[in-house]
Amino acid sequence: MSRRRGLVAGAVVLSFALVGCSDVAATESGPAATPSSSTSSSSTPATSTTPSSTPSPTPTAKPTTTTKPKPKVKQNPQYYALRVERQLDKLGYPVGDVDGDITVRAKQALCAWRETHGMPVSRKGLSLADAYSVLNATRKPTPTREPGIYVNKTCQVAYQIVGKAYKRIVWVSTGAPGHETPNRTGKVWRKWAGAHESSLYPEAYMYDSLYFLRDRPGIALHGSRVNSLVKPYPASHSCVRVPRPEISQIFNETPIGTKVQVYGDY
C-alpha cells in the first residue's frame, strides 16, 4: 500500500515538471501564439509601451499653394478677319468680298469704323482692338454731326447722314495729286440728274451730279461711266466719284442746300 502511494506521488511531481517545461518552450520559441489579455505587461517590448520623453512636435498647417491663372491666348487678328468682315458688311460698312481677306477695300471700311467710333483714323490693317470693337457692336453708332454728306479723304469714304443716323457709307475716289479735291464745306447748289459730259474734260461723263462749291462750279459728287473708275485712292480730276447705284440713291435723297464737307488727307 505504501509503495502504491509513493508511485502516485512520484507521478504527480513528474507532471508538474513537464507542465513547467512546456511554458518555457512556448515563451522562448519564435512563432508563439498571440498572448491573451491576462499576459503580464512585462512580456511586451519596452519600445511599444514606454512613452517617449521628447514631446511630439505640433503639426504645422499645410502651406497654401496659389494656382496661377493660365494666361489668355492672344489670337492673331487674322483669326477674326472673316467674322469682322461679316459684321462690318452687316452694319453697312462696305468691305468688298466677304472672304476673310483684309483687302484695301476692307481697310477703307475699317478706317470708317475707327472714325465713327472715336478711334485713331488710319487705313492700316486689322488689329485686335479693331476686331474686338467690331465684334462687340450690335448697330451703327449715332452720328454727332448734323445731317449732310461728309467726305473723308483719309479713308476715301463718304457718309450720308439723314436725321440722326448714318443712312449710307460709300467708297469714293477724290482728286488725284495735282487735282486735289479742296478741303472745304459747302452746300448743294445744283443737281443734274442722269448722265452728262464734263464741261472741263471732254468724254468724261458724270452721273447724278451734286455740285456743292459755288466758287468751284465744276466740282461735284457724281457717278462714273463704270464703277472701276472709283479707285480706292485719289484718282479723279477734283470731283468726288461715287459708285452707282449709290450715287443715284444719294441724289434722290439730297435736297438743295444740304451740307457737304470735305476733310482729311490721303
C-alpha positions, 0 to 999 in steps of 0.5 A: 500500500505504501509503495502504491502511494509513493508511485502516485506521488512520484507521478504527480511531481513528474507532471508538474515538471513537464507542465513547467517545461512546456511554458518555457518552450512556448515563451522562448520559441519564435512563432508563439501564439498571440498572448491573451489579455491576462499576459503580464505587461512585462512580456511586451517590448519596452519600445511599444509601451514606454512613452517617449520623453521628447514631446511630439512636435505640433503639426504645422498647417499645410502651406497654401499653394496659389494656382496661377491663372493660365494666361489668355491666348492672344489670337492673331487678328487674322483669326477674326478677319472673316467674322469682322468682315461679316459684321462690318458688311452687316452694319453697312460698312462696305468691305468688298468680298466677304472672304476673310481677306483684309483687302484695301477695300476692307481697310477703307471700311475699317478706317470708317469704323475707327472714325465713327467710333472715336478711334485713331483714323488710319487705313492700316490693317486689322488689329485686335482692338479693331476686331474686338470693337467690331465684334462687340457692336450690335448697330451703327453708332449715332452720328454727332454731326448734323445731317449732310454728306461728309467726305473723308479723304483719309479713308476715301469714304463718304457718309450720308447722314439723314436725321440722326443716323448714318443712312449710307457709307460709300467708297469714293475716289477724290482728286488725284495729286495735282487735282486735289479735291479742296478741303472745304464745306459747302452746300448743294447748289445744283443737281443734274440728274442722269448722265452728262459730259464734263464741261472741263474734260471732254468724254468724261461723263458724270452721273447724278451730279451734286455740285456743292462749291459755288466758287468751284462750279465744276466740282461735284459728287457724281457717278462714273461711266463704270464703277472701276473708275472709283479707285480706292485712292485719289484718282479723279480730276477734283470731283468726288466719284461715287459708285452707282447705284449709290450715287443715284440713291444719294441724289434722290435723297439730297435736297438743295442746300444740304451740307457737304464737307470735305476733310482729311488727307490721303 
